């Protein structure tokens, strides 16, 4: 049985400003970027928030429940995640 090669993603760490947790994460992939774009196009705010939390939970490699974090930490983590996933420059 041949094994498929495992695609390794770079790992990053960041310290959240409010809870002061240090978390490890990977950049989001194309599938998660598409989910984010689809949620952004919908007019439902709850759907957008749920999608963001789901993407952050998928990319977080530490044992942290993203939905339990303060909103400032969630927003900071989203900025860090996007910066490492799309490019180093934020518009």
Backbone as CSV, one residue per row, in Angstrom:
resi,resn,N_x,N_y,N_z,CA_x,CA_y,CA_z,C_x,C_y,C_z
1,UNK,0.848,-1.166,0.000,0.000,0.000,0.000,0.897,1.234,0.000
2,UNK,0.710,2.088,-0.972,1.522,3.303,-1.027,0.841,4.415,-0.233
3,UNK,1.638,5.137,0.447,1.120,6.248,1.239,1.272,7.536,0.457
4,UNK,0.262,8.358,0.530,0.330,9.660,-0.113,1.253,10.568,0.690
5,UNK,1.953,11.449,0.018,2.827,12.358,0.773,2.009,13.318,1.625
6,UNK,2.502,13.605,2.781,1.833,14.532,3.681,2.341,15.935,3.398
7,UNK,1.423,16.826,3.117,1.789,18.211,2.838,1.903,18.942,4.171
8,UNK,3.082,19.430,4.418,3.331,20.133,5.673,3.053,21.624,5.497
9,UNK,2.373,22.192,6.457,2.124,23.632,6.470,3.036,24.248,7.527
10,UNK,3.478,25.465,7.306,4.299,26.109,8.336,3.477,26.357,9.598
11,UNK,4.136,26.322,10.722,3.473,26.562,11.999,3.933,27.900,12.561
12,UNK,3.007,28.601,13.165,3.294,29.906,13.763,2.774,29.908,15.193
13,UNK,3.317,30.786,15.996,2.814,30.982,17.348,2.527,32.466,17.546
14,UNK,1.570,32.734,18.385,1.250,34.113,18.744,0.726,34.127,20.173
15,UNK,0.880,35.261,20.813,0.372,35.434,22.168,-0.834,36.357,22.102
16,UNK,-1.952,35.883,22.603,-3.182,36.667,22.579,-3.101,37.784,23.619
17,UNK,-3.559,38.980,23.269,-3.332,40.141,24.145,-4.134,40.143,25.451
18,UNK,-5.353,39.660,25.455,-6.190,39.743,26.662,-6.000,38.526,27.558
19,UNK,-6.178,37.337,27.000,-6.055,36.119,27.806,-4.606,35.705,28.023
20,UNK,-3.683,36.292,27.267,-2.250,36.031,27.347,-1.900,34.561,27.131
21,UNK,-2.723,33.860,26.344,-2.426,32.486,25.956,-1.504,32.504,24.747
22,UNK,-0.561,31.589,24.712,0.277,31.419,23.536,-0.287,30.246,22.754
23,UNK,-0.653,30.499,21.507,-1.263,29.446,20.698,-0.432,29.187,19.446
24,UNK,-0.473,27.948,19.001,0.153,27.555,17.743,-0.948,27.448,16.705
25,UNK,-0.636,27.870,15.473,-1.630,27.780,14.416,-0.947,27.590,13.079
26,UNK,-1.734,27.148,12.122,-1.281,27.000,10.745,-2.061,27.984,9.885
27,UNK,-1.534,28.369,8.734,-2.295,29.252,7.845,-3.551,28.537,7.330
28,UNK,-4.586,29.302,7.041,-5.762,28.644,6.475,-5.502,28.299,5.019
29,UNK,-6.181,27.241,4.569,-5.968,26.772,3.201,-7.046,27.324,2.272
30,UNK,-7.023,26.902,1.032,-7.934,27.449,0.021,-9.384,27.144,0.373
31,UNK,-9.634,25.955,0.908,-11.007,25.592,1.284,-11.554,26.545,2.339
32,UNK,-10.739,26.851,3.328,-11.177,27.752,4.387,-11.278,29.194,3.899
33,UNK,-10.423,29.563,2.968,-10.508,30.901,2.380,-11.801,31.039,1.578
34,UNK,-12.211,29.975,0.905,-13.465,30.003,0.139,-14.663,30.106,1.081
35,UNK,-14.613,29.387,2.202,-15.687,29.494,3.196,-15.821,30.923,3.704
36,UNK,-14.693,31.551,3.958,-14.697,32.930,4.446,-15.270,33.877,3.411
37,UNK,-14.914,33.680,2.141,-15.435,34.534,1.074,-16.942,34.347,0.916
38,UNK,-17.412,33.111,1.019,-18.853,32.854,0.893,-19.619,33.466,2.054
39,UNK,-19.071,33.378,3.259,-19.732,33.954,4.426,-19.739,35.468,4.351
40,UNK,-18.683,36.043,3.801,-18.596,37.497,3.667,-19.652,38.023,2.699
41,UNK,-19.954,37.251,1.656,-20.948,37.669,0.669,-22.367,37.575,1.198
42,UNK,-22.614,36.694,2.161,-23.968,36.571,2.701,-24.249,37.766,3.603
43,UNK,-25.502,38.063,3.760,-25.874,39.220,4.568,-26.127,38.844,6.032
44,UNK,-25.987,37.578,6.364,-26.257,37.099,7.712,-25.012,37.253,8.593
45,UNK,-25.097,38.102,9.594,-23.968,38.369,10.478,-23.633,37.147,11.332
46,UNK,-24.655,36.437,11.800,-24.415,35.250,12.621,-23.657,34.182,11.845
47,UNK,-23.978,34.034,10.573,-23.286,33.074,9.721,-21.821,33.447,9.562
48,UNK,-21.542,34.717,9.413,-20.163,35.192,9.272,-19.368,34.921,10.546
49,UNK,-19.943,35.207,11.685,-19.263,34.982,12.961,-19.011,33.494,13.177
50,UNK,-20.003,32.665,12.896,-19.837,31.215,13.044,-18.746,30.684,12.129
51,UNK,-18.681,31.185,10.903,-17.659,30.744,9.955,-16.269,31.154,10.421
52,UNK,-16.137,32.372,10.912,-14.840,32.843,11.419,-14.385,31.983,12.592
53,UNK,-15.287,31.695,13.521,-14.931,30.856,14.667,-14.544,29.448,14.226
54,UNK,-15.255,28.911,13.229,-14.955,27.575,12.720,-13.574,27.537,12.061
55,UNK,-13.263,28.532,11.254,-11.955,28.597,10.577,-10.840,28.740,11.609
56,UNK,-11.039,29.604,12.593,-10.021,29.783,13.628,-9.814,28.502,14.428
57,UNK,-10.890,27.791,14.739,-10.776,26.540,15.486,-10.049,25.482,14.654
58,UNK,-10.323,25.439,13.340,-9.659,24.476,12.466,-8.166,24.746,12.375
59,UNK,-7.776,26.010,12.344,-6.369,26.368,12.156,-5.575,26.368,13.458
60,UNK,-6.244,26.449,14.577,-5.568,26.476,15.878,-5.126,25.061,16.248
61,UNK,-3.850,24.888,16.511,-3.309,23.576,16.851,-3.177,23.379,18.355
62,UNK,-3.381,24.426,19.116,-3.339,24.335,20.574,-4.704,23.885,21.089
63,UNK,-4.708,23.404,22.315,-5.948,22.926,22.927,-6.691,24.115,23.554
64,UNK,-7.302,24.935,22.680,-8.010,26.139,23.109,-9.370,26.156,22.432
65,UNK,-10.408,26.469,23.195,-11.739,26.632,22.617,-11.881,28.098,22.207
66,UNK,-11.849,28.338,20.905,-11.881,29.706,20.368,-13.155,30.430,20.764
67,UNK,-14.265,29.716,20.839,-15.540,30.371,21.158,-15.594,30.881,22.596
68,UNK,-14.686,30.425,23.462,-14.649,30.870,24.856,-13.728,32.069,25.065
69,UNK,-12.992,32.466,24.033,-12.052,33.582,24.161,-12.779,34.927,24.113
70,UNK,-12.191,35.964,24.695,-12.766,37.307,24.566,-12.749,37.756,23.102
71,UNK,-13.663,38.625,22.747,-13.800,39.080,21.369,-12.518,39.724,20.843
72,UNK,-11.805,40.444,21.687,-10.557,41.076,21.272,-9.526,40.033,20.868
73,UNK,-9.447,38.935,21.609,-8.523,37.855,21.258,-8.917,37.176,19.956
74,UNK,-10.208,36.987,19.749,-10.697,36.364,18.511,-10.348,37.244,17.318
75,UNK,-10.556,38.536,17.458,-10.246,39.470,16.380,-8.732,39.537,16.117
76,UNK,-7.938,39.582,17.179,-6.484,39.610,17.038,-5.992,38.340,16.344
77,UNK,-6.538,37.197,16.753,-6.138,35.929,16.144,-6.522,35.891,14.665
78,UNK,-7.666,36.450,14.311,-8.077,36.502,12.907,-7.088,37.342,12.093
79,UNK,-6.644,38.474,12.635,-5.649,39.298,11.944,-4.331,38.548,11.765
80,UNK,-3.886,37.868,12.813,-2.654,37.090,12.725,-2.789,35.951,11.712
81,UNK,-3.920,35.291,11.727,-4.176,34.185,10.807,-4.208,34.659,9.365
82,UNK,-4.869,35.763,9.110,-4.947,36.290,7.757,-3.592,36.778,7.272
83,UNK,-2.824,37.393,8.149,-1.505,37.888,7.770,-0.581,36.748,7.370
84,UNK,-0.677,35.623,8.044,0.184,34.487,7.731,-0.361,33.665,6.566
85,UNK,-1.643,33.803,6.248,-2.257,32.987,5.201,-2.209,33.644,3.844
86,UNK,-2.611,34.912,3.744,-2.659,35.586,2.446,-1.333,36.248,2.098
87,UNK,-0.867,37.102,2.963,0.410,37.777,2.757,0.791,38.458,4.060
88,UNK,1.957,39.004,4.078,2.417,39.693,5.276,1.869,41.115,5.368
89,UNK,1.240,41.607,4.291,0.711,42.969,4.270,-0.796,42.938,4.415
90,UNK,-1.327,43.747,5.303,-2.769,43.875,5.491,-3.214,45.202,4.930
91,UNK,-4.326,45.196,4.220,-4.881,46.439,3.677,-5.770,47.102,4.685
